[in-house]
Amino acid sequence: MTQTKKEKINIKLEELEKIVKEFEKGDVGIEEGIEEYKKAAKLIKEIRDELEASRVKIEEVKENG
């Protein structure tokens, strides 16, 4: 079964929330923190890209009626 775009975004948001919680705990070492930061930045970019693609599709539908 393939995942919907919404499911993919939700999974990425959950991953991002886990990373944020780890940072909030304060037990992340420097090396691990750098890696987690990179993962978080990548997730944020992917989520933004997905949302932007959806926004573009919505605009196209609105324009073409």
Secondary structure, DSSP 8 states (H G I E B T S, - for coil): ----HHHHHHHHHHHHHHHHHHHHHT---HHHHHHHHHHHHHHHHHHHHHHHHHHHHHHHHHHH-
